[in-house]
Amino acid sequence: TGRQFTSANIGSTVAMRNLSAHLRELGTISGYNKSFSKKDRSAFLRILEEIIQSIKRG
């Protein structure tokens, strides 16, 4: 998603993931999220690199 998940925002994300999985099981919705685009991948890698550098700095 290009967002960094924190304890403040992970709850709603997990809840939506679980709700979507349940609706797919019921057949209410079909399909999944669209594939990562190059822009999505770049955003993910940028956030990951920021997290790694933050951990290295202590």
HELIX and SHEET records of a PDB file:
HELIX    1   1 ILE A   10  LEU A   26  1                                  17    
HELIX    2   2 LYS A   38  ARG A   57  1                                  20    
END                                                                             
